[in-house]
Every structure is written in structure tokens, then in C-alpha cells.
């Protein structure tokens, strides 16, 4: 089993599914999955929106996904 990423841990800690996070961000669930699996990189704008939505104050928390 692969290690959870900071993004997946932050999302889960807020009790959100990938689908719920995607809807709030205006992206597909598959996009969130790709971010969490480090298949696709998040844009800086995506990182800012995710941090605001999940209450992350330090962008470095998501550095693994950048």
C-alpha cells in the first residue's frame, strides 16, 4: 500500500472525498486523484485554492505535490 500524500491527508482530515474536493474546486475527481498520486502537478493557483479550502496555512505542506 502506498503512503498517503500530504494532500490526501489534508483532504481526509477535513472529512472530504476526492469528488467533494473536486466539486468545490471546479475540477474532476480524476484530477484530484492525479494530484494525490503525483501523476499531474498542481498549478500554483490550484495550490492556493486547495490551501484556502482545506485550511492549510503553509504552502510547503503540499510541496510533495508541486
C-alpha positions as CSV (number, residue, x, y, z in Angstrom):
1,X,0.0,0.0,0.0
2,X,1.4,3.4,-0.9
3,X,2.0,6.1,1.6
4,X,-0.7,8.9,1.7
5,X,0.4,12.2,0.4
6,X,0.1,15.5,2.3
7,X,-2.9,16.5,0.0
8,X,-4.8,13.3,0.7
9,X,-4.1,13.5,4.4
10,X,-5.4,17.1,4.5
11,X,-8.5,16.2,2.5
12,X,-9.3,13.2,4.6
13,X,-8.7,15.2,7.8
14,X,-11.5,17.6,6.6
15,X,-13.8,14.6,6.0
16,X,-13.9,15.2,2.3
17,X,-13.9,12.7,-0.6
18,X,-11.9,13.4,-3.8
19,X,-15.3,14.0,-5.5
20,X,-16.3,16.6,-2.9
21,X,-13.0,18.4,-3.1
22,X,-13.1,18.4,-6.9
23,X,-16.6,19.9,-6.9
24,X,-15.6,22.7,-4.6
25,X,-12.5,23.4,-6.7
26,X,-14.3,23.1,-10.1
27,X,-12.2,20.1,-11.2
28,X,-13.0,16.4,-11.8
29,X,-12.4,13.8,-9.2
30,X,-9.9,12.2,-11.5
31,X,-7.8,15.5,-11.4
32,X,-7.8,15.3,-7.6
33,X,-6.7,11.7,-7.8
34,X,-3.9,12.5,-10.2
35,X,-2.7,15.3,-7.8
36,X,-2.7,12.9,-4.9
37,X,-0.9,10.3,-6.9
38,X,1.6,12.8,-8.2
39,X,0.7,11.9,-11.8
40,X,-0.1,15.6,-12.6
41,X,1.4,18.6,-10.9
42,X,-0.8,21.2,-9.4
43,X,-0.6,24.8,-10.7
44,X,0.3,27.5,-8.2
45,X,-3.3,28.8,-8.4
46,X,-4.6,25.3,-7.6
47,X,-2.3,25.1,-4.7
48,X,-3.5,28.4,-3.3
49,X,-7.2,27.4,-3.7
50,X,-6.6,23.9,-2.1
51,X,-4.8,25.5,0.8
52,X,-7.6,28.0,1.4
53,X,-10.3,25.4,1.1
54,X,-8.5,22.9,3.4
55,X,-7.3,25.5,5.9
56,X,-3.6,24.9,5.1
57,X,-1.5,27.9,6.2
58,X,1.9,26.7,4.9
59,X,2.2,26.0,1.2
60,X,5.2,23.8,2.0
61,X,2.8,21.2,3.4
62,X,1.9,20.4,-0.2
63,X,5.4,20.6,-1.6
64,X,5.3,16.9,-2.4
65,X,2.5,17.6,-4.9
66,X,4.2,20.6,-6.5
